[in-house]
Amino acid sequence: MPYARIAEHEIEYEGIPVAGTQQWAAYLAIYAPSTNPMHRNSVFPRQHVAAEEVFLTKEAAEEGALKAAKALLESKAPPA
């Protein structure tokens, strides 16, 4: 599963084939920093995101998941 960091958040994202089709679904999980190095603080449990979009490749689905992660984190950022 691909992994990225956005600020202090750990992002796991992946493209999963949709059964019975040639399409892919975008999945995402977001973790925040934790004081315990043996535990990750899940702030967005692994789930299907960008469900309204059709992805024809695994890479496109992964890109859609990462885009959703960025949008979620930006929407939760404190105002400047």
C-alpha positions as CSV (number, residue, x, y, z in Angstrom):
1,M,0.0,0.0,0.0
2,P,1.4,3.4,-0.9
3,Y,2.3,5.7,1.9
4,A,2.7,9.5,2.1
5,R,3.2,12.2,4.7
6,I,1.3,15.5,4.7
7,A,2.5,17.7,7.5
8,E,2.5,15.5,10.6
9,H,-0.1,13.1,9.2
10,E,0.7,9.6,7.8
11,I,-1.5,8.8,4.7
12,E,-2.1,5.3,3.4
13,Y,-3.9,5.1,0.1
14,E,-4.6,2.5,-2.5
15,G,-6.5,1.5,-5.6
16,I,-8.7,-1.6,-5.2
17,P,-10.3,-3.4,-8.2
18,V,-14.1,-3.2,-8.3
19,A,-15.5,-6.7,-8.5
20,G,-17.1,-7.5,-11.9
21,T,-15.8,-4.4,-13.6
22,Q,-12.7,-2.9,-15.2
23,Q,-12.8,0.0,-12.7
24,W,-10.9,0.8,-9.6
25,A,-11.9,2.2,-6.2
26,A,-9.9,4.7,-4.1
27,Y,-9.3,3.8,-0.4
28,L,-7.7,6.0,2.2
29,A,-6.6,6.0,5.9
30,I,-5.1,9.0,7.8
31,Y,-3.1,8.8,11.0
32,A,-2.1,11.6,13.3
33,P,1.0,11.7,15.5
34,S,0.9,9.6,18.7
35,T,2.9,9.8,21.9
36,N,3.3,6.0,21.8
37,P,5.7,4.9,19.1
38,M,3.9,1.5,19.0
39,H,0.5,3.0,18.3
40,R,-0.8,5.1,15.4
41,N,-3.6,7.5,16.1
42,S,-6.3,6.9,13.4
43,V,-8.2,10.1,12.6
44,F,-9.8,8.7,9.4
45,P,-10.2,4.9,9.3
46,R,-9.5,3.1,6.1
47,Q,-12.5,3.6,3.8
48,H,-13.7,4.1,0.2
49,V,-13.3,7.7,-0.9
50,A,-14.1,9.5,-4.1
51,A,-17.0,7.1,-4.6
52,E,-18.6,9.3,-7.2
53,E,-15.6,9.1,-9.5
54,V,-14.8,6.4,-12.0
55,F,-11.1,5.3,-12.1
56,L,-9.9,3.2,-15.0
57,T,-6.4,2.4,-13.6
58,K,-5.0,1.6,-10.2
59,E,-2.7,4.6,-10.4
60,A,-5.7,6.9,-11.1
61,A,-7.5,5.5,-8.1
62,E,-4.4,6.1,-5.9
63,E,-4.2,9.6,-7.1
64,G,-7.9,10.2,-6.3
65,A,-7.4,8.8,-2.8
66,L,-4.4,11.1,-2.2
67,K,-6.3,14.1,-3.5
68,A,-9.2,13.2,-1.1
69,A,-6.6,13.0,1.8
70,K,-5.3,16.5,0.9
71,A,-8.9,17.9,0.8
72,L,-9.8,16.3,4.1
73,L,-6.7,17.7,5.8
74,E,-7.2,21.1,4.4
75,S,-10.8,21.3,5.5
76,K,-9.8,20.4,9.1
77,A,-6.9,22.9,9.2
78,P,-7.3,25.8,11.7
79,P,-8.0,29.2,10.0
80,A,-4.9,31.3,9.4
